[in-house]
Amino acid sequence: MIFLTIAAVLCGATGWKAINIFGEAQLDWLRQYRSFSNGIPTRHSIGRIIRGIKAESLMSCFINLFQYVTGKRWQRAYQL
């Protein structure tokens, strides 16, 4: 779900419905990285799941990913 949301937002999606539409249109591509065995979730499910993720936790994951990919340490310079 997070992969779908990030990919859709990076491609210009601006809401749950747009993320769902992106997912349906790009399902074959998305399945190269995740199974999506039950297809793309409804816009309501996408919103409910993403709203349940704490912003601090998500930001920490992105920082760790950035550091892993680049090999650089990132100072905590963001404010939530």
TALIN-V664250 format. One record per run of one state. SS is the DSSP state (2 for helix, 1 for strand, 0 for the rest). FROM is the first residue (numbers start at 1). LEN is the number of residues. If there is no record, write none. Layout:
ss = <SS	SS>
from = <FROM	FROM>
len = <LEN	LEN>
//
This chain:
ss = <0	2	0	2	0	2	0	2	0	2	0>
from = <1	2	11	16	26	27	31	43	52	55	71>
len = <1	9	5	10	1	4	12	9	3	16	10>
//
